[in-house]
Structure formats: C-alpha cells, structure tokens
Amino acid sequence: MKNRFIRQPLLLSIAFLIVITVSGQNAPIKVMTFNIRYDNPGDGINWWENRRELVSEKILENSPDLIGMQEVLERQLNYLNERMQGYGSVGVGRDDGKTGGEYVPVLYKKERFTLLDRGTFWLSSTPGDTGSVGWDAALTRICTWGRFQDLSSGREFYFLNTHFDHMGDTARAESARLIVQFLEKETEGLPVMITGDFNCSPEQEPYRVMTAAGTGLEDACAAAGTAKDCAEGTFNGWGTEKDPQRIDFIFVNESWKVKSYQVLKIMEGDMFISDHWPVVSSAIFKN
C-alpha cells in the first residue's frame, strides 16, 4: 500500500512553516470515537430511526474536529453527511470496498483540515484483499485511514479508525499487530491518532500490543485522564451491562500532548444514544 502525495516546492514549504511558527497557532484538536450501532429494527426504542436525531445533535453539540465511527451502514452515513454540514467523510463498506456492509468512516471538519490521502486495509493476513476475513474472526473487519494537514498549525498527521472482531482472540491480537506494522511502514514518522472499538479491555493482548514499548502509542485516557476516567466503561449494552467494560479507545503517538479525556453518557429518557458511549479527547501537537 503505497501512498501518493503532492510535494510542495521546498522554499514555499519552508516559508509556510516559518509563518506558522511565528504565529504560534496550535489549537487543540478534539477527537471522538463512537460506535453508533448499526441500523437494527430489533433494537426497539433504541432503533436507529429513533436515535438518529439525538446522535447527530449531540455530535454537533460537542463539535469534535475528527470522528472515528464504527458499525455505520451506508444509509446511516448518508444521513449523517446530510445533517452534519461542514464535515467531510472517508471510508468504504467492508464487504466490497464500496458500499456493502459496515463502514468505519472518518469524519473531519473541512474548514480545519485538508485531506491529503486516504485508504482502507482489511484486518487479515492479506490486508489488500477486499472482503478478506482474518484468522479466527467471525466477520470481515477493516481499518480506514487518512492523511490530513491541520490548517491551524500547518502540521500533517495520520488518523486511523477501526473495529476489531468481537469473537476472535487471535484476530484481535493480529489486527493490532497489523496496525502497528502499518504505522511503521506507511506513516513516515508523522503524528498519529487511532480511534476504534477494539472489543478488548486494557488488560488484554490487543491493547498490550498497541501500547507496547517501541510502538510509540499511548492510551489518551492514560495520558490525560484520572483513575476514575479510565475506570469508566464505554460499552453499555443498552443498560444491561453490570460491569461495563472500556473497549473504545483513542491512541496517540509521542507527537501529541493530550489535554483532556471524557466518556459521554448520553440518554434521552429511556433511550440510549447507542450501545456504546461516545468518547472524546483533545490534544495538541508537541513542538
């Protein structure tokens, strides 16, 4: 998977960086990870048709600059793209690399970022094979990535979003290793953010792979949150979970300084915003 980028003339790039450095613009970037739950009429009061206005309104109210979503069907993405003016989105359906099956899209504020490149790889031993299923996974799984330029600071960075399998222990661990390999081979040492539903807890192997020495990655909650924040579960199971687990994460590499972290427990009457709580974090580039 080779990226194609347009290179600016050297002198123009240096001049631009000098302007940015002098102006000192390094506004925090607010990131959200959110498993919105696929459109399933069997969810009763929590069916997407009932929740969708709450989802779009609360996202707009919190105004994240970047969002990694999971379990998004094409009709759900179309609705959000229509309602959430000012955001662009990238991603494909996992089944056919087009519109079939669930997306793990990346949404971004178009006034804040320029999208330089994008792509998708499948979480399998053949990541370039569309629709491939990896290891002991029950379902097809993917990772969506984008290379962005922050117009506030001029800095470039990578943003990845994923959803690990809910059944395969080996698939989750190998998916984590595949993402780490992508970072090593493709991101050119640039700042990196990763969001996703990892279907594992911090005590399990996929999390340990992501945060191992040498990956350069850190859990945003560990970087900014209190012990209480990191104890907050993110999978609510429509209120059925007796001991909610934290399985939705935001990871950053050493190029970022994390400023905040929060789990958003949002309900409207008896209706949940999703069976996962949205998670938000803000970070700034280190000099």
N, C-alpha and C positions, 0 to 999 in steps of 0.2 A: 504494500500500500504506500505509494509514493505521493507526497503532496506536491502541488504545483502552486507556486506563489509568484506574484509580481514584485520584483525588486525595484525600489526607488533608486534614483541616482544617488551616489554616496554623498555628494555635497549637500543636496537637498535634505537627505536624511539627517545629516549632522546639524544642519541649520534648524530643522524642526525640533530635534532633541534639545538644542540649546534654548529655544523659545519655551519649550515645556519646562525645562529645568528652572529657568528664570522665573516663570510664572508660578511654579510650585504647585501646580494642580495635581492633586492625588486624592480625589474624592472617594470615599468608601464605596465599594461595590457590594450591593445587597443580593444575596443568593438564596433561592428557595429550592428545596427538594420536596416533591409532592406526588405520591401515588394517589391518583384521583379516583380509582376503582372503575373498572370497565363498565360499560352500559349494560346492566343486567336487570331486566324487569323483575326477576325473582327477589330483588333486594327490598321490595315493599316500599315503606315510607322513605327508605334511603336510595331508591332508584334514581339513576342519573337525571331523568326528566324532572324529578322533584328537587334535586340538589344543584342543578347546573347554574342557576342564577346565584345561589349562595357561593358556589365555587368561584365564579368569575368576579363577583362583587368583592369577596374577601381578598382575592389575589390583587385586584386593583387597589383596594384599600391599603394593603401592605406594601404595594409598589416595589416588588423586587426588580432588580436590574436584569437578572438572569434566573431562569427557572428550568430545572430538570424535572420532567414529569414521567410517570410510569403508568402502564395499563391504559393507554389512550387509544381508542379506536378512531378511525378516520372521521366519523360523524361528530365525535366529541371534539377533535382537534379543529374541525371546520367551525363548530360553534364558538370555541374559544378564540379562534383567529378573528371571527366576526365581532365578537363582543369586546375583545381586548385590543382596541385600536392603539397603535403605537408600538406594538410588539411584532417582531418577525419570528418565524419558526423554521427549524430544520429537523428533518427526520423522515424515516420511511417505515412502512409496515414490515414486521419481522418475517412474515410468511413468504413474501415475494419480492421484497426490496422496493416495493411501490406503495400500494395502499392496503394490502391484505394483512390482517392480523393487527396485533397491538403495536403501537409506536412507543418509543422512549424519546420524545421530542425535546429539543432545547428551544426555549423561547427567550428572546432578548429584546431589550429596548433599542429600537432603531436609531433613536436620537443620541444614544450613548455609545453605541458600538458599531463598527464596520465589520461585517462578516468577510473574512479573507479566504477561508476554505472550509470544507465540511466533508463528512464521510460517515460510514457505518461499517462495523465489522460484527460478525456473528461469533457468539461465545461458544466456540467449538475448536477442535483440533485443525479445522480448515476454515479460518475466520473470513476468508474471502469468498466462500461458497454460500450463496444466497439460500436461506432456509435451512442451513445445516443445524443439526442438533448435537450438542456436545456431551460426551462422556455419559454419565448416568442421569442426565437431565430429563425431566418429564416433558418439557416444552422447548420450542425454539426461543433462544434468548439473544439479545443484541446489545451493542453499545453504540450510541450516537456521539459524534464529536464535532466540534467547531473550533476554528482558529479565528480569534477576534482581535481587533485593535480597539482599545479604550480611547475614545476621543477626548476624554478629560485629561489623561496623562500622556497619551501617545504610545503607551506600552502595548505590546502584543502578548497574548496568552492563549492557552488551550482550555476548553471546557468540555468535559466528558459527562455523559449521563447513561445510566444502565439499570438493569433489573435482573438480578441473579435468580436462578431457578429455585423453586420452593421445595423441591423434593431431593435433588441430587447433591449429596455431600461432596462428592468428588467434583462435580460440575461447578459448584460454588468456589471451591478452592482453586481449581484450574482456571476459572474465569478471572479470579483475582490475579493470578499469575500472568494471564494473557494481557490484562490491562497494564500491569507493571511493565511487561515487555514492550507494549505499545509506547508507553511513556519514554522508555529508554531509547527506542529506535526512531521515534517519529516527532518528538516534541522539541528537539533542538535546545534543550536546557531552558526553555521558556517557562514562565509561571503556569501552573496547572491548578484547576479546580475540578473535582469529581463529585457528582451527586448520584444518588440512587437508592433503590430498595434492594438491599443486599441479602435479605432473608437470612440474616445471621446476627448473632449478638457479638459484643466486643470480646467475649471470651472464646469465640470460635475461630477456626483456622482461616477463613477468608479475610476476616478483619486483621488477624495477625500478619497475613501475607501483605495486605495493603500497607500496613504501618511498620513493617519490619525495617531494621536498620539498612540503609542503602537505598530504599525507595524514595526517601525524602518527603514522604507523605505523613500528614498528621490529621487526626480527627479534629474538626473545627470545635467540637464541644470540649475536647480535652485542652485545646489551645485557649479557649475563651470562657468556657462555662464553669460554673461552680459544681461541686459534687452533686448538689441537688438537681441541677440541669441535666447532668449526664445520667442521672437515675430515672429520668422521665422516659417512659415508654412511648413509642411512636406508632405502634400497631394497636389500634383499639378494638378491632373486630366487631364494630358496631356496639361496643359496650359490653361484649361478652367475655373479654379477657380479664381474668382475675389478677394476673401478674403481667401487665403489658410490657412487651419487650422493645428495646431500642434497636430497630433493624434498618432504619432510614438514616443515611449518613451523608455528611458533606466532608470531603477530604480536600486538603490544600497542601501544596509543596512549600518548601522553605522560602519561596519568593514572596510569601504573603504574611502579613501580620493580622491575625484575626481579632476583631474588635468586639463582636457580640455573637450570641447564640441563643435561640429560643425555640421551644416546641409550642405550636399554636393550637390550643384545644378549642375548636370552634364547633358550636352546635346552634341550631335554630329550633327551639322547642325540643321535641324528641328526635329530631333529625340530625344526623352527623354530617359534617362536611365531606367525609369519606371514611373508609375503614382504617385509614392511616391519617395521623395528624400531619399537617404541613410543618416543615422545619425551615427556619430561616437563620442566616448568619451573615455578618458583614465583615469585610476585610479590605485592607489597603495594601498597595504594593510596598515592599521594602525598597529602600534606595539601592 
